């Protein structure tokens, strides 16, 4: 009885470790994907801000030239 309980407990602990390992792995993958998408989004925002600023400067120069 004691031996079978130890074996059962050992199997449960092993299963829990494997499950925890899988959860940690999937969380790392998810976090990696989120960080990657955030970097891409930030890059797109910075690019559009630079383009907008460039257009504003060009427009201001045009207005100053007209004056």
C-alpha positions in Angstrom: 0.0 0.0 0.0 2.7 2.5 1.0 4.8 1.6 -2.1 1.8 2.1 -4.5 1.0 5.4 -2.8 4.7 6.5 -3.2 4.6 5.5 -6.9 1.3 7.4 -7.4 2.6 10.5 -5.6 5.8 10.2 -7.7 3.7 10.0 -10.9 1.6 13.0 -9.8 4.7 15.1 -9.0 6.3 14.2 -12.3 3.1 15.1 -14.2 2.9 18.4 -12.3 6.5 19.2 -13.2 5.8 18.4 -16.9 2.7 20.5 -16.9 4.4 23.4 -15.2 7.3 23.1 -17.7 4.8 23.3 -20.6 3.0 26.3 -19.1 6.2 28.2 -18.6 7.3 27.4 -22.1 4.1 28.6 -23.6 4.1 31.7 -21.5 7.7 32.5 -22.7 6.6 32.0 -26.3 3.5 34.2 -25.8 5.6 36.9 -24.1 8.1 36.8 -26.9 5.3 37.2 -29.5 3.8 40.1 -27.6 7.2 41.9 -27.3 7.9 41.3 -31.0 4.5 42.8 -32.0 5.0 45.7 -29.6 8.4 46.5 -31.2 6.9 46.3 -34.7 4.0 48.5 -33.7 6.4 51.0 -32.1 8.5 51.0 -35.2 5.5 51.8 -37.4 4.4 54.6 -35.1 7.9 56.2 -35.0 8.1 55.9 -38.8 4.7 57.6 -39.3 5.6 60.3 -36.8 8.8 61.0 -38.7 6.9 61.2 -42.0 4.3 63.5 -40.5 6.9 65.7 -39.0 8.7 65.9 -42.3 5.5 66.8 -44.1 4.8 69.6 -41.5 8.3 71.0 -41.9 8.0 71.0 -45.7 4.6 72.7 -45.4 6.0 75.3 -43.0 8.9 76.0 -45.3 6.4 76.4 -48.2 4.4 78.9 -46.1 7.5 80.9 -45.1 8.6 81.0 -48.8 5.2 82.3 -49.8 5.4 85.1 -47.2 
